[in-house]
Amino acid sequence: MAEIDPQYVEEMPADFDRFVGGFFPRKAWTCRVKYDHRETRLFLEVTLADSRLSADDRFLTLLAFYARSQRLFLRQNAGIELQCRLLSEEGTDLSDGVRGAEGRLDDETTAPSLGRRLAWLGFRRRFVRSFLPRTLLWAGVIAVLTYGVGFSLTLSIGLCLIATLIQAVLTGLTVRRSE
């Protein structure tokens, strides 16, 4: 068994936040990793700030999927066991819901419908949080350039495309410098 980088374990909460944050608001939970030296076991503890998530099978399924994949990785690469705990804000253990969701991941009848529901949830969240506001912003810019400034529609769209290309180039340069 190979030794894993301790930074990998330290970054698990942030990784979980990125993974589930595409589907649910990140303010709805806090995540941390605890280590039990006696049992050589890691605990991924997720504390819910929004109690509605404890009954949402989509959230529980994502948590179970993430915990399962991390458990397999850590067991194979470091011989460390990972256990997932789901807690309410008051500290009540809600982990039974995660175990039930993990069982549904293996069920051939419920797994496809959960996958479709998660895909729809992810699409809807990205559409409302990203695509729709950007589209409305660019439509507003084109309207101001066309009707407010008096540019032709073709010129307005061309300027917007040039602005988008410049933004992409500057973003690419910024990302390269930070690496």
Secondary structure, DSSP 8 states (H G I E B T S, - for coil): -----HHHHHTHHHHHHHHHHTTS-GGGEEEEEEEETTTTEEEEEEEESSGGGGG-HHHHHHHHHHHHHHHHHHHHHH--EEEEEEE-TT--B-HHHHHHHHHHHH-TTTHHHHHHHHHHHHHHHHIIIIIHHHHHHHHHHHHIIIIII---HHHHHHHHHHHHHHHHHHHHHHHHHH-
